[in-house]
Amino acid sequence: MKTLSFSFSTKLTFDDYVHDHSFALRIIPPNTEAQKIISCGLDISPAVATKQTVDAFGNNVTAGYIQGDHRFLDFEIKGTAEVDSTKHSTFLMPCYLYQSEYTAPDEELRDFYTELKDKNISDVSDRAAFFSDILSDIIEYKKGVTTTATTAAEAFAMKTGVCQDFSHILISLLRMGGIHARYVAGLAFCDGETHSWVEYWTGNQWEGIDPANNCPVNDDYLVISTGRDFRDCAIDRGVMFGRYTQQLQLVRSVLT
């Protein structure tokens, strides 16, 4: 078990004024079997009243509404947590067995899985580690090539991507093999940005693996949200009105 101090901040800046801005933030880490949140404070600017809810996947959701004109939305969390990666969740949702928007394979990815599926690896954990090893060899970790809209099939075709892409590809492979798998967003030892990894169902519990770093998940990982893919775990989502054409996002995270 390890006690972690964490912080995460995002600054959204719009190139023109917006108004009637409804937003939902998945930013407050949940209490789970493997992590106990000792403290967590959330600051939002412009100051606004918010409502706390929990979505279908058990993620904490902070919902808010800014009516007047504004050109930015900043939010930050700071807190501490006790993490024990030897403890595991045992709650299974059937939806994690089925491909989702980001993980649906194309012909190339299905052919790749077909080449690997006959390997004599029956243990689920060994199979996940095997797939992770293969992806580490053939996929180049490179920023600026893919986006948050890139699917597993698209990233696999380019043979490049970031943690989100590694996670989507591994989830796709595991689900093709009849293994429940879910996407996890959070903070990890690779400070500076949010991170993503994968949890797979062993038959009795969820286990974590980080395909981007090709390693098991340990006490240096803090879960913020889980879901079928990136869409379920997006840190911020919103709808607004205005003449803006783009938004700039500055993200910073620290986990110690």
PyMOL commands that set and color helices and strands:
alter all, ss='L'
color gray80, all
select helices_A, chain A and resi 94-97+107-117+124-138+152-158+163-176+230-233
alter helices_A, ss='H'
color red, helices_A
select strands_A, chain A and resi 2-25+35-45+50-54+60-66+70-83+140-141+160-161+181-187+195-201+206-210+215-216+222-227+236-242+247-255
alter strands_A, ss='S'
color yellow, strands_A
deselect
rebuild
show_as cartoon
